[in-house]
Structure formats: structure tokens, C-alpha cells
Amino acid sequence: MKRYASHFLFLPEYGFLKQYVIETKEGCVMHAFPLTEEIENVEWLPGAIVLLTPKELQECDSDSAGIPLKFPPNLLKDFPPLIYQDYRLVPVYFSNFDITTMLPASGTRHKLLP
């Protein structure tokens, strides 16, 4: 199991969470929780981690014009309930994320997290 934390954790169609940790296993999110203190074995990634369904990931990879995702500016208070059971979420790291517009910056590359 690996743990990653970032300034922002985005859930397309829902909104975003500030300073959250995700736990992954075999490339899928198993658990998410707020980063309230320093935690052992957590890799900090500046920018944003976006949690995508396999369908959203496929759309993101196949779109040559950019990233066709909706990033609603809604600040969420907590992780949406039961989202783990409804979707197999894949974490994708966006290193160049514009926090003023809450969108990936022009030319942003994304990387799957293991």
C-alpha cells in the first residue's frame, strides 16, 4: 500500500478537498483521509491529485486537445460517501496546476500513481 498527499484532491463532477491523503493498492484508491498531521510513509506531491474512473482516464488519454474533465470549484467538506464502492478510482498526479483558476495549466502533463 502506498500513500500520497497533495495540496488538492479533485473528484471531477464533485469538487475538491484540501490537503488530503490517499492510500493506493495496485493503482486504485483504497482510502482517503484529511492530512491533519505529519504521517509516516506519505509522499507529498505539490499540485493536485485527480481521482478518475477508468472511463474518465480513457477520455483524458485519448483527447489530444487537452484534458476534457470538469473541475467544479466546490470545496468539499468530506469525501463523498460510498464513492469507493461505486467506482474503481485511479489517482492521477497533475504537477502544474493553476490554483487561481482551479484548472490544469496549459501544457500540463499527468502521471498515473502506482
GUKOLLUM-59223 format. One line per 5 residues: number of its first residue (from 1); for each residue y, x, z of N, C-alpha, C, CB. Coordinates in nm, 4 decimals. Glycine has a CB too. Layout:
N
NUM> Y/X/Z/Y/X/Z/Y/X/Z/Y/X/Z ~ ...
END
This chain:
114
1> -0.1172/0.0849/0.0000/0.0000/0.0000/0.0000/0.1238/0.0897/0.0000/-0.0004/-0.0967/0.1225 ~ 0.2217/0.0562/-0.0834/0.3477/0.1302/-0.0912/0.4617/0.0385/-0.0506/0.3709/0.1869/-0.2341 ~ 0.5661/0.1013/0.0038/0.6853/0.0248/0.0445/0.8082/0.0820/-0.0234/0.7033/0.0269/0.1989 ~ 0.8924/-0.0095/-0.0720/1.0186/0.0271/-0.1353/1.1294/-0.0598/-0.0767/1.0108/0.0109/-0.2903 ~ 1.2480/-0.0021/-0.0659/1.3659/-0.0770/-0.0215/1.4801/-0.0462/-0.1171/1.4048/-0.0409/0.1263
6> 1.5728/-0.1403/-0.1275/1.6866/-0.1223/-0.2168/1.8065/-0.2003/-0.1643/1.6513/-0.1672/-0.3602 ~ 1.9241/-0.1699/-0.2227/2.0446/-0.2434/-0.1856/2.0257/-0.3924/-0.2097/2.1658/-0.1918/-0.2643 ~ 1.9656/-0.4258/-0.3246/1.9476/-0.5653/-0.3623/1.8065/-0.5896/-0.4118/2.0486/-0.6055/-0.4691 ~ 1.7546/-0.7059/-0.3773/1.6257/-0.7530/-0.4252/1.6531/-0.8840/-0.4986/1.5212/-0.7718/-0.3069 ~ 1.6301/-0.8848/-0.6302/1.6601/-1.0022/-0.7108/1.5351/-1.0812/-0.7439/1.7304/-0.9615/-0.8380
11> 1.5494/-1.2112/-0.7378/1.4471/-1.3055/-0.7815/1.5123/-1.3919/-0.8885/1.3906/-1.3927/-0.6612 ~ 1.4887/-1.3611/-1.0167/1.5512/-1.4410/-1.1221/1.5254/-1.5894/-1.0980/1.4984/-1.3991/-1.2611 ~ 1.6239/-1.6681/-1.1302/1.6234/-1.8132/-1.1115/1.6505/-1.8550/-0.9666/1.4907/-1.8696/-1.1561 ~ 1.6403/-1.7641/-0.8691/1.6664/-1.7976/-0.7289/1.7969/-1.7372/-0.6797/1.5517/-1.7501/-0.6412 ~ 1.8084/-1.6043/-0.6890/1.9232/-1.5338/-0.6357/1.8821/-1.3966/-0.5864/1.9883/-1.6137/-0.5233
16> 1.9558/-1.3449/-0.4887/1.9270/-1.2094/-0.4424/1.9312/-1.2020/-0.2904/2.0265/-1.1099/-0.5028 ~ 1.8674/-1.0981/-0.2415/1.8645/-1.0664/-0.0991/1.9210/-0.9269/-0.0822/1.7197/-1.0767/-0.0401 ~ 1.9918/-0.9040/0.0267/2.0486/-0.7721/0.0544/1.9545/-0.6929/0.1444/2.1882/-0.7850/0.1202 ~ 1.9359/-0.5668/0.1088/1.8588/-0.4697/0.1862/1.7251/-0.5256/0.2339/1.9396/-0.4233/0.3050 ~ 1.6350/-0.5392/0.1397/1.5002/-0.5874/0.1670/1.3977/-0.4802/0.1354/1.4709/-0.7141/0.0867
21> 1.2837/-0.4912/0.2000/1.1696/-0.4033/0.1764/1.0617/-0.4867/0.1092/1.1172/-0.3381/0.3101 ~ 0.9955/-0.4267/0.0107/0.8785/-0.4917/-0.0477/0.7584/-0.4017/-0.0259/0.8995/-0.5216/-0.1996 ~ 0.6438/-0.4619/-0.0044/0.5173/-0.3900/0.0027/0.4396/-0.4257/-0.1230/0.4363/-0.4256/0.1336 ~ 0.3890/-0.3236/-0.1903/0.3147/-0.3469/-0.3133/0.1725/-0.2950/-0.3010/0.3849/-0.2811/-0.4316 ~ 0.0858/-0.3587/-0.3757/-0.0530/-0.3150/-0.3863/-0.0941/-0.3376/-0.5309/-0.1479/-0.3923/-0.2853
26> -0.1373/-0.2302/-0.5956/-0.1793/-0.2360/-0.7357/-0.0721/-0.2970/-0.8254/-0.3077/-0.3158/-0.7482 ~ 0.0546/-0.2638/-0.7995/0.1650/-0.3073/-0.8839/0.2143/-0.4489/-0.8621/0.1259/-0.2936/-1.0223 ~ 0.1672/-0.5167/-0.7581/0.2121/-0.6527/-0.7281/0.2685/-0.6586/-0.5870/0.0963/-0.7538/-0.7443 ~ 0.3655/-0.7461/-0.5674/0.4279/-0.7627/-0.4363/0.3348/-0.8412/-0.3450/0.5647/-0.8340/-0.4487 ~ 0.3077/-0.7836/-0.2287/0.2223/-0.8491/-0.1302/0.3045/-0.9113/-0.0165/0.1217/-0.7488/-0.0735
31> 0.4200/-0.8470/0.0122/0.5007/-0.8916/0.1258/0.6435/-0.8427/0.1074/0.4417/-0.8401/0.2603 ~ 0.7396/-0.9156/0.1606/0.8805/-0.8757/0.1596/0.9417/-0.9115/0.2933/0.9583/-0.9437/0.0430 ~ 1.0293/-0.8224/0.3423/1.0947/-0.8482/0.4701/1.2268/-0.7732/0.4758/1.0037/-0.8073/0.5881 ~ 1.3207/-0.8172/0.5603/1.4522/-0.7519/0.5692/1.4405/-0.6102/0.6251/1.5471/-0.8348/0.6571 ~ 1.5263/-0.5236/0.5757/1.5353/-0.3873/0.6271/1.6370/-0.3892/0.7412/1.5765/-0.2842/0.5137
36> 1.5887/-0.3977/0.8634/1.6769/-0.4076/0.9796/1.6853/-0.2784/1.0580/1.6304/-0.5177/1.0702 ~ 1.5911/-0.1874/1.0326/1.5895/-0.0575/1.0995/1.5146/0.0406/1.0115/1.5242/-0.0667/1.2408 ~ 1.5242/0.1671/1.0444/1.4522/0.2678/0.9685/1.3019/0.2476/0.9886/1.4955/0.4108/1.0112 ~ 1.2302/0.2429/0.8763/1.0865/0.2172/0.8800/1.0140/0.3346/0.8148/1.0512/0.0830/0.8083 ~ 0.9054/0.3726/0.8740/0.8250/0.4834/0.8247/0.7647/0.4492/0.6881/0.7140/0.5182/0.9255
41> 0.7583/0.5499/0.6016/0.6940/0.5393/0.4698/0.7574/0.4359/0.3767/0.5494/0.5055/0.4878 ~ 0.8890/0.4260/0.3809/0.9605/0.3381/0.2884/1.0447/0.4263/0.1964/1.0502/0.2333/0.3655 ~ 1.0261/0.4088/0.0662/1.1050/0.4840/-0.0315/1.2305/0.4042/-0.0649/1.0218/0.5137/-0.1608 ~ 1.3470/0.4645/-0.0423/1.4746/0.3993/-0.0698/1.5107/0.4204/-0.2164/1.5867/0.4541/0.0234 ~ 1.5412/0.3106/-0.2866/1.5803/0.3165/-0.4267/1.7192/0.2550/-0.4407/1.4767/0.2429/-0.5175
46> 1.8218/0.3363/-0.4667/1.9565/0.2794/-0.4827/1.9624/0.1939/-0.6084/2.0634/0.3914/-0.4891 ~ 2.0343/0.0854/-0.6006/2.0429/-0.0061/-0.7144/1.9797/-0.1388/-0.6799/1.9755/0.0540/-0.8380 ~ 1.8867/-0.1830/-0.7644/1.8242/-0.3136/-0.7426/1.6778/-0.3113/-0.7834/1.8986/-0.4226/-0.8204 ~ 1.5998/-0.3871/-0.7088/1.4612/-0.4132/-0.7456/1.4563/-0.5604/-0.7862/1.3598/-0.3803/-0.6263 ~ 1.3992/-0.5853/-0.9024/1.3878/-0.7206/-0.9538/1.2406/-0.7590/-0.9508/1.4471/-0.7325/-1.0981
51> 1.2107/-0.8757/-0.8962/1.0730/-0.9236/-0.8889/1.0506/-1.0226/-1.0028/1.0428/-0.9897/-0.7501 ~ 0.9620/-0.9854/-1.0941/0.9381/-1.0645/-1.2143/0.7966/-1.1196/-1.2176/0.9638/-0.9808/-1.3384 ~ 0.7826/-1.2353/-1.2796/0.6497/-1.2868/-1.3094/0.5993/-1.2090/-1.4319/0.6517/-1.4443/-1.3355 ~ 0.4694/-1.2077/-1.4573/0.4209/-1.1383/-1.5778/0.4871/-1.1885/-1.7064/0.2703/-1.1546/-1.5892 ~ 0.5161/-1.3186/-1.7131/0.5828/-1.3738/-1.8323/0.7246/-1.3175/-1.8464/0.5876/-1.5286/-1.8250
56> 0.7997/-1.3129/-1.7357/0.9357/-1.2581/-1.7399/0.9336/-1.1102/-1.7767/1.0059/-1.2778/-1.6046 ~ 0.8345/-1.0381/-1.7272/0.8218/-0.8961/-1.7596/0.7962/-0.8771/-1.9082/0.7090/-0.8320/-1.6778 ~ 0.7121/-0.9589/-1.9638/0.6825/-0.9508/-2.1068/0.8084/-0.9799/-2.1887/0.5694/-1.0495/-2.1447 ~ 0.8859/-1.0801/-2.1492/1.0107/-1.1125/-2.2192/1.1097/-0.9975/-2.2090/1.0731/-1.2410/-2.1621 ~ 1.1160/-0.9350/-2.0937/1.2069/-0.8225/-2.0707/1.1692/-0.7045/-2.1597/1.2049/-0.7803/-1.9222
61> 1.0404/-0.6757/-2.1707/0.9936/-0.5634/-2.2514/1.0052/-0.5883/-2.4007/0.8513/-0.5322/-2.2173 ~ 0.9927/-0.7142/-2.4427/0.9936/-0.7435/-2.5852/1.1336/-0.7657/-2.6415/0.9096/-0.8640/-2.6119 ~ 1.2329/-0.7806/-2.5568/1.3690/-0.8064/-2.6033/1.4406/-0.6753/-2.6303/1.4473/-0.8899/-2.5003 ~ 1.4674/-0.6474/-2.7573/1.5342/-0.5219/-2.7923/1.6851/-0.5280/-2.7707/1.5051/-0.4865/-2.9367 ~ 1.7411/-0.6468/-2.7549/1.8861/-0.6612/-2.7392/1.9316/-0.6454/-2.5950/1.9303/-0.7956/-2.7910
66> 1.8409/-0.6392/-2.5030/1.8817/-0.6284/-2.3628/1.7818/-0.6953/-2.2710/2.0193/-0.6895/-2.3423 ~ 1.8279/-0.7380/-2.1584/1.7423/-0.7965/-2.0571/1.7726/-0.9456/-2.0494/1.7626/-0.7274/-1.9191 ~ 1.6824/-1.0302/-2.1008/1.7105/-1.1742/-2.1096/1.6788/-1.2490/-1.9811/1.6320/-1.2350/-2.2230 ~ 1.7268/-1.1999/-1.8698/1.6997/-1.2635/-1.7416/1.8265/-1.3230/-1.6852/1.6391/-1.1639/-1.6428 ~ 1.8112/-1.4284/-1.6066/1.9252/-1.4868/-1.5374/1.9316/-1.4256/-1.3983/1.9146/-1.6429/-1.5305
71> 2.0480/-1.3754/-1.3627/2.0702/-1.3182/-1.2308/2.1723/-1.4051/-1.1583/2.1185/-1.1696/-1.2404 ~ 2.1279/-1.5147/-1.0967/2.2239/-1.6009/-1.0284/2.2907/-1.5289/-0.9122/2.1553/-1.7272/-0.9785 ~ 2.4197/-1.5546/-0.8917/2.4932/-1.4850/-0.7859/2.4690/-1.5441/-0.6470/2.6408/-1.4880/-0.8164 ~ 2.3613/-1.6156/-0.6281/2.3322/-1.6779/-0.4993/2.2778/-1.5761/-0.4000/2.2325/-1.7924/-0.5168 ~ 2.3468/-1.5607/-0.2892/2.2952/-1.4767/-0.1813/2.1980/-1.5618/-0.1001/2.4118/-1.4199/-0.0907
76> 2.0721/-1.5228/-0.1008/1.9699/-1.5964/-0.0279/1.9644/-1.5489/0.1162/1.8328/-1.5805/-0.0951 ~ 1.9326/-1.6388/0.2066/1.9203/-1.6016/0.3471/1.7807/-1.5519/0.3798/1.9551/-1.7192/0.4359 ~ 1.6827/-1.5947/0.3017/1.5446/-1.5574/0.3261/1.4683/-1.5640/0.1948/1.4799/-1.6493/0.4329 ~ 1.3527/-1.5037/0.1925/1.2661/-1.5054/0.0766/1.2177/-1.6487/0.0532/1.1463/-1.4079/0.0952 ~ 1.2204/-1.6983/-0.0714/1.1744/-1.8353/-0.0960/1.0307/-1.8551/-0.0457/1.1830/-1.8683/-0.2464
81> 1.0030/-1.9639/0.0224/0.8705/-1.9857/0.0793/0.7629/-2.0017/-0.0283/0.8723/-2.1082/0.1686 ~ 0.6474/-1.9501/0.0019/0.5277/-1.9622/-0.0809/0.5394/-1.8991/-0.2193/0.4936/-2.1054/-0.0963 ~ 0.6404/-1.8194/-0.2445/0.6542/-1.7598/-0.3764/0.5405/-1.6603/-0.4044/0.7902/-1.6901/-0.3885 ~ 0.4843/-1.6001/-0.3000/0.3723/-1.5071/-0.3201/0.2518/-1.5790/-0.3785/0.3337/-1.4393/-0.1877 ~ 0.2254/-1.6993/-0.3299/0.1086/-1.7725/-0.3769/0.1316/-1.8348/-0.5142/0.0712/-1.8801/-0.2771
86> 0.2558/-1.8684/-0.5449/0.2854/-1.9337/-0.6723/0.2869/-1.8364/-0.7899/0.4185/-2.0042/-0.6637 ~ 0.3267/-1.7132/-0.7657/0.3420/-1.6159/-0.8734/0.2818/-1.4819/-0.8333/0.4901/-1.5989/-0.9102 ~ 0.2390/-1.4092/-0.9327/0.1992/-1.2696/-0.9124/0.3227/-1.1877/-0.9497/0.0698/-1.2285/-1.0001 ~ 0.4032/-1.1507/-0.8513/0.5319/-1.0854/-0.8774/0.5143/-0.9356/-0.8984/0.6292/-1.1109/-0.7619 ~ 0.5828/-0.8869/-1.0009/0.5783/-0.7458/-1.0373/0.7156/-0.6852/-1.0066/0.5397/-0.7267/-1.1891
91> 0.7217/-0.5766/-0.9254/0.8511/-0.5161/-0.8946/0.8970/-0.4212/-1.0053/0.8438/-0.4414/-0.7618 ~ 1.0217/-0.4389/-1.0462/1.0820/-0.3545/-1.1494/1.2113/-0.2972/-1.0926/1.1088/-0.4353/-1.2823 ~ 1.2269/-0.1649/-1.1043/1.3449/-0.0967/-1.0500/1.4501/-0.0793/-1.1579/1.3065/0.0402/-0.9906 ~ 1.5726/-0.1247/-1.1287/1.6887/-0.1060/-1.2161/1.7824/-0.0079/-1.1461/1.7616/-0.2435/-1.2475 ~ 1.7894/0.1137/-1.1964/1.8681/0.2166/-1.1281/2.0181/0.2014/-1.1491/1.8252/0.3527/-1.1749
96> 2.0587/0.1491/-1.2614/2.2001/0.1372/-1.2937/2.2379/-0.0103/-1.2916/2.2320/0.2013/-1.4322 ~ 2.2762/-0.0580/-1.1739/2.3025/-0.2000/-1.1550/2.4468/-0.2174/-1.1097/2.2039/-0.2623/-1.0521 ~ 2.5222/-0.2992/-1.1809/2.6639/-0.3213/-1.1510/2.6768/-0.4271/-1.0406/2.7417/-0.3655/-1.2793 ~ 2.7127/-0.3849/-0.9210/2.7183/-0.4792/-0.8085/2.8435/-0.5673/-0.8113/2.7132/-0.4029/-0.6771 ~ 2.9401/-0.5364/-0.8955/3.0574/-0.6236/-0.9057/3.0258/-0.7474/-0.9891/3.1762/-0.5473/-0.9671
101> 2.9462/-0.7307/-1.0949/2.9072/-0.8436/-1.1790/2.7688/-0.8961/-1.1423/2.9100/-0.8031/-1.3257 ~ 2.6960/-0.8202/-1.0602/2.5589/-0.8522/-1.0213/2.4686/-0.8653/-1.1437/2.5555/-0.9816/-0.9392 ~ 2.4869/-0.7725/-1.2368/2.4061/-0.7654/-1.3585/2.3697/-0.6212/-1.3882/2.4809/-0.8276/-1.4780 ~ 2.2590/-0.5995/-1.4594/2.2299/-0.4634/-1.5023/2.3433/-0.4115/-1.5899/2.0955/-0.4574/-1.5781 ~ 2.3818/-0.2864/-1.5701/2.4884/-0.2264/-1.6501/2.4380/-0.2039/-1.7923/2.5371/-0.0926/-1.5871
106> 2.5310/-0.1899/-1.8848/2.4961/-0.1667/-2.0240/2.4077/-0.0428/-2.0362/2.6230/-0.1513/-2.1098 ~ 2.2994/-0.0568/-2.1084/2.2085/0.0560/-2.1285/2.1149/0.0836/-2.0126/2.2868/0.1775/-2.1557 ~ 2.1083/-0.0071/-1.9166/2.0221/0.0132/-1.8001/1.8755/0.0180/-1.8427/2.0441/-0.0987/-1.6960 ~ 1.8065/0.1139/-1.7873/1.6623/0.1232/-1.8084/1.5917/0.0679/-1.6873/1.6183/0.2688/-1.8356 ~ 1.4738/0.0167/-1.7079/1.3971/-0.0347/-1.5963/1.2616/0.0367/-1.5902/1.3785/-0.1879/-1.6087
111> 1.2058/0.0393/-1.4680/1.0811/0.1102/-1.4437/0.9934/0.0260/-1.3513/1.1079/0.2508/-1.3825 ~ 0.8684/0.0074/-1.3904/0.7739/-0.0621/-1.3042/0.7430/0.0215/-1.1830/0.6457/-0.0955/-1.3794 ~ 0.7336/-0.0437/-1.0690/0.6961/0.0260/-0.9462/0.5462/0.0084/-0.9233/0.7777/-0.0271/-0.8239 ~ 0.4782/0.1167/-0.8858/0.3325/0.1067/-0.8644/0.2975/0.0286/-0.7387/0.2711/0.2455/-0.8559
END
